[in-house]
Amino acid sequence: MKKFIILPLIIGGCFAQGFAEEVETPNIHSSNTYITTGIGPLPLPFPLIGVGRRNVVSDRMAIDFGVSGSTLIHVHMAKAHLNSLWYMKQTPVSQWYAGVGASVGAIAWDHSVKGYFAPNFVVGKEFFNSNCQKRFFQVETMYPMVSMHHTKVVNFPFISLKYGFAF
């Protein structure tokens, strides 16, 4: 008698398993375009906004390029960057990365514009939210900053904190 009760339960469970809703697995190796928001370059609390593209080159490498701008009352900054990223420990839901690159930009204040060049050092974490949408948090340091006009070197690290939305 027990066999007649247990057997339909097993068959019904297997049949129901076939109709279970499939959960989408995020693709961690996908290239994407993104929008960033944040603050920086610190020590001044400039609100920052930017757009960019992250192209995956191999299993652990990506090229990241984009533009961003920030402004605070009468001081404005614009910059373009190109970074090479290396993904350390990869999991389906999140991964840490680090990278190096270069930035070129301009600072405008009081009717004056000064250009600059700076190497970039990047550390961040890419993750997927509950809707399987890619997000990232990144800390970007520009050091040292070299002025293009008088070849002056600013011996101070400028740090930007960014939160990105991939689409």
Protein Blocks (a to p, Z undefined) as FASTA:
>chain_A
ZZmmmmmmmmmmmmmmmmpccdddddfkbccddddddedddfbdcddddddddddfblmb
ccddddddddehjaccddddddddddfbdcfkbccddddddddddddeehiacddddddd
ddddddddfkopacddddddddddddfklopacdbdcddddddddZZ
